[in-house]
Amino acid sequence: MKSFKLSFKKIFKWSIVSVITYWILTTIIFGHTKFDSEKGEIIYGWSGFDALFTDEDFGFSRNREWKTQLDGIDGPYIFDEIKFTVNSENRIVQNKIDRNNPLKVVVNNKDKDEFQLVLKKEHQQEIDNYDLPSKLISISDIEGNFNAFYSFLLNNKVIDENYNWTYDNGHLVLNGDFFDRGENVNQVLWLIYMLEEKAEEQGGKVHFINGNHEIMNLYGDVSYTKEKYIEVAKQISNEKHWDTASKFLYSNNSELGKWLRSKNVIEKIGTYIFVHGGINAKIINEKLSISEINKISKKYYGKRKLGSENSKENVVLSPYFGPYWDRSLSMDLMYKVAFLFNDPLNAPTHKPSQTELDDVLMFYNSQKIVIGHSVVNEVTYDYNNKVIKIDVKHGLNKNSENTQGLLIENGIEYIVNGLGVKMKLKI
């Protein structure tokens, strides 16, 4: 027993020494920075010796602005009659436009895809309850990936090569997180913007549901935003701080900002609920209707959550239990550990039971819920086929079988991929 204790102490001691040594060496070589992501400033930092072999400034830093730069074709960004675009030379071009004339959008990809659209006269608030059409396709978490999104729509006959709506009276449901991480966020948004009107002309419908990344960008949270978008925001807004500049980009002064503010965070289509994150018992304990959830969410679009004595507002806007943040229906060990590490006192780790889910569905007189937000290997069922998870790692190239969505056709559920292949959803 004594020898075991000595061995344990020795192993523990050298483990601590190894961790500390590793931390010191990696800091010396690769650097360490304390960063303020709201202001875009280095509070303090050491570049690391690897900076001698890169474009990074070598040495110590304190209270220094982090440099951002443009990176390829981007935009357009429309503010009333003023258009800003980033050209191939990484310069912002400003033009006055006639809102009645078509607006060209160029994609920052290998094919330099482009399309034209006409700006809307007004942005009516979306309703949040619809009958189930004979065919419906849903996809989520595109995150600025134009190649995956365009070829998915094309190969599943939602659009043709000329960007015309070819899905007749079918519905296209976009279940949140079309912002951040990707190279063509604005081009993806403009494509959706354009397809809305074309769909309605043919008796169809495009539903754009705001997820947590849409909400974050509305209030200027750039935690997952590529730096090229931060730079364009700074130049257009003439604001230095990252959060203030990025908030301006999708403010109520911008065309896309106005458009996003007309969108819901949850909709019911037939007996299906479509929501980015999920719905949990705390929501129904407050007896919140779908319309109330949307009303509260819209009240705070563009604002970080403020203190409130209203329990309904608190649960809808909660970073854990709100409909565009909730991960409880996908709660596993990885999420539990991550939540506990980041917020050990308040982190939610409860995974709802089947009964709890059934209570949620019963409250909303629904049979199934379709969610994104939490990545799965393929579009899949959970909770006795009553939850359908559609957030997958889409392919980065066009015509990828890794890109997937959900098809509901004549009441039957299928997986459809980026090649247009249809497979019945596995039970």
N, C-alpha and C positions, 0 to 999 in steps of 0.2 A: 504493500500500500504506500509506503514511504517513497519507494522508487518511482511509483506511478505519479505521485504528487510532484516529485522533482522533475520528471520528464514533462509533465503538463506545464509546469512553470517555465521550463526551458523553451518549450514550443511556443507558449504564449509570449514570452519575452522576445524571442527572435521574430515572431510574426509581427509584433508591434514595431520592432526595429526595421523590418523589411518594408512595412507600409510607409513608415516615416521617410526612409531612405528613398523609396520609389517616388514619393510626393516631392521631396526636395530636388531630386534629379530631373524629374519631368518639368518642374517649375523652372529650373535653371535653363533647360534646353528649349522647352516649348512655351514658357511664359505663363503668366497668370494675370487676369484682368478683373477688376470690379467694375461693372458696367451699369449705367442708368439707361434702361431701354426706353423710358418715356422722354427723356431729354436727348438721348443719343450721344451721351458723353461718357468718356472713361473717367471714373472717379479716381482710380489709381491703377497702375499696371506696370508690368515688366514684359517686354516683348519676347524674351527668350532669345537664345543664340541662333535659333533657326531663322530669325529675321534677317541675319546677315546674308542669307541665300534667297530671300524673297523681296517683294516690293514694300514690305512692312517697315515702318520706321523702327530703328534699333534703339533700345534703351528704356529708361523709366519714363512714365507719363503720369500726369496728375491734372484733373479737371480739363481734359482735352476733348474736343469734338471728334467723334468718329466719322471718318470720311466715307461718304457713299457716292456711287456714280451710276449713271444711266448705262443700260446694257441691252441695246437692240430696240427694234421697232415696238412702240407701245401706244396705247390710246385707241381712239380719241377720248379726251376728257372734255365734256361740254358744260359750259356755264352760261346759260341763257343763249346769247348769240356769239359767244366766243368759243373757239375750238383750239385745244392744245394737243399736239401729237409729238411723239418722239420719232425722229427719222433714223435711217440706217447709219448716219454719221454720229448718232448719239447726241443730237441737239434737239431742243424743244422748239417747235414751230408754232406760232400763234396766228390764227386767222379769224376773221369775222365771217360768219356763215348766215345763209338764208335758211331758216328752219323748215321751209317748205321744200327745199331741194334735197335730193338723196345724199346721204352721208356715207363715204367709203371707209371701210374698216380693213386694215391689212394685218395679217397674222404673222407673228414672229416665229415662223417655222421654216423648214427646208423648202417647202413648196410655195412659200409666200402666198398662201391662200388669201382671197379677199372676197368681200361681199358688200352690198349696199343696203341701207335701211333709211326709212323716213322717221324723223322724230315724232313722238306722240304729242297730241294737242293738250292732253291732260292725263293724270294718273289716278284712276279711280281705285278706291280701296277694294281689295279682293273679298269676295264672300268666302265662307269657310265650310260650306256644306253642299255637297253635290250628289246627284244620282250616279251610280256606277255605270260607265259606258260599256259597250260590248267589247272594247279592247283598250287597254291601258298599259303603258310602259313607264317604269320608274327607275331612276338611277340617282346615285348620290355621291358626294365627296369627289367631285371631279378636280377641284383645287387648281384651276387654271390650265388644265391639260386639254388643250384644244384638239390635238390629234386624236386622242381617245374618244372625246365627246362627239366630234364631227363624224368620224367613221362609224361609231356606234349608231348614231341617228341615221346615217346613210344606209348602212348595211341592214338595218332593221326596218327600212322603208318608211321612216318617219319624215325624211326629207329626200330630195334628189340632189344631184351634183350642182345644181344651180340654186340651192338653198330654198327651194319651194317646198311647202308643206304637202306631203303625200300620204298622210295618215288619216285622211278623211275626217270622220267625227270622233276619232280616237283621242285619248288624253295622254299627255306627257307630264309626269310628275317628277320634279327635280327636288330631291329630298335633303337639300342643305349642303353647305360647305363647298361652294364653287369658287371661293376665295383662297388666297395664300398658297405658298410653296411653288406654284407653277409659273411658267413663262408667259402665259397668255390669259391672265385673269380678266382683263377688260374685254378682250376679243371674245371670250366665252360669254361674258355677260351681255355684250351687244348682240351676239347670235341669239341668245334666249329672248332678249328684248324684241328683236325683229320677228322671231317665230311666233310670239304671242299673237300678233295681229294677223299673220298669215294663217295660223291655226283657226282663229275665230271666223275668218272669211270662209273656211271650208266646213264649219260646224264643229271643229275640234277645240281643244283647250290645252294650254300650257299652264301648269301650276308651278310656281317658284316658291319654295318654302325656305325661309331663312334658318340657317343653322348657326352654331356658335361662332364660326369664323365670319359670317356676314355681320353678326351683331358686334363682334370685336372690331371689325374695320369701321363700322358706323361710329364707334366712340373712340377710335384712334389707337387701339391696342395693336401694335405691330410685332408681337412676339413671334409670329410665324411668317412675317411678310418679307419677301425678297427685298434686298437693299435698293434695287433699281426703282421700285415703287416708292420707297421712302424719299429717294432723291427727286423724283418727279413731283412728289407732293411738296417737298421743300421749295422747289423752284416755282411751282405754280402758285402756292399759297403765300410765298415770301415769309414763311415761318421757319424758325431755326429748330425748334423742338420737334422730335419725331411724332409724338402723339398728337400735338396740335396741328401739324402739317397734314398728317394722314387723315385726321378727322375732317379737315376741310375738303379733302379730295372727294369724300362721299357725304358731304353735308347737304342740307336742304337747298343749297345754292346750286348743286350740280345735278345734271340730268339723271345720272345713275343713282345718286343719293335720293332724289325724289321718288324714283321708280322703286328702289328697295324699300322705302318707307310705306309703300302700298301693299307689301307682301305680308303674309301670315307666317306664324311659326308652327302652326298645326292646322290640319284640315281633315275633314271626314268625307270620304267618297264611297257612297254605298255603305257597306258595313265595315269598311277599312279605315283605320286612322293612320294618317301619314304625319310623322313628326321626326325631327332629326335625331334627338337623343332618346327620349322615352317619356313615359307617363308613369307615375308611381302613386302609392297610397296617400302621400302627403297632399298631392293635388286634389284627389277626390275627397279627402277629409275636409278640405276647404270648400267642397261642392262647387268647384270651378267649372263652368261650361267651356266649351271650345271657344266660343265667342269672347268670353271673359278673359281667357288666357291670351288671346290675340290682342284684345284691347289693352291689357296691362303691358304686354310686351311692346306694343307700338308707342305707348306713352313714354317709354324709356329708350326708344331707338335714338342712338347718338349720345346717350348719357351713360356714364358708369353708374352702377347702382348706388342710389342715395339712401340714407337712413330712412326707414319708414316704420310707422306703428301699425301699418296695414298688413295683417298676416297673409292675406291673399297675394299681395304684391311681393312680400318677402319670399314666398315659396316659388312663385313664377320666376322671379329674378335670381333665385339661389344658384350659385355656381355648382352646386351638387344636385339639386332636386328640380331645377327649372327644366322645361321641356326640350330646350336646345343644348343642355349640358348633361342631363341625367345619363349615367352609365349603369344604373342598377340592373337592367335587364341583361347586361353583358358582364356583370360583376364576376371576376375570377381572381385567382391568386395574384396575378400581375397587377391588376388595378388596385386590389386591396393594399398591396405593399407600397405602390406608388402614392396612393392617397394617405396612408399612414405616415409615410416618410415626409410628405409635404405639409401635412396638417394633422398631427397625431391626436389632437384634442377634439377635432370636429369631423374628421374624415368619415364618410359613409362607407360601410363595408357590407351592408345587408343586401343579399340577393333575394328579390321577392319570390314567394312561393307560387305554385300554380294557382292556389286559391286567391292570393292577393292580386295576381294578374287578372283572373276571371272577374274579380270585383271591379277592377278598373274598366274592363271591357263592358261589363253589365251596366256600369254607371253611364257610359257613353252609348249604350245600345249598339255596340259594335261586336264583331266577331274576331277581328284580327288587327294587329298593329304592325306597321312597316317602319323600320328604323334604319338610320345610318350611324355615323359617329364612331362606332367601335368596329375595328377591322376584323373581317372573317376571311377565310380562304376562298370561299365562294358563296354566292347567294344561298342562304340556308334557313331552314326552320328552327325554331326553338319553342319551348313551352307547349308541347303537344300540337305543334303546327299553328299556334295562335300568334306567334311573333315571327316576322320575316325580316332577316338581317341582310342588308344590301350594300354595306360599305366594304368594297374589296379593293385590293391594290391594282388599279387599272394599268394597262400597258401604256408605255410612254410613246409608242409608235402607233401609226394608223393600222387598222385591221388586225388588232391583237385579240386573241382569244382570252387573254387575261382580263380584258375589260368586260364587265358583266352588269346586267340589270335584271329587273323583274318584269315579267309580262303577265298580266291577268287578262285572259281572253275567254269570253263566254263562261266566266266563273271558275276557270281552271288556271292554276298558277304554274308558270314556267320560268326557267333561267334563259335569258337570251344574252349572247356574247357579242364581242366586237366584230365578229365575222358574220353575224346575222343568223347564227345557229340557235335553234330553239330546242330546249330539253325540259321535260317535265320535272318540276321541283321534287327532289327526293324527300320522301317522308321518313 
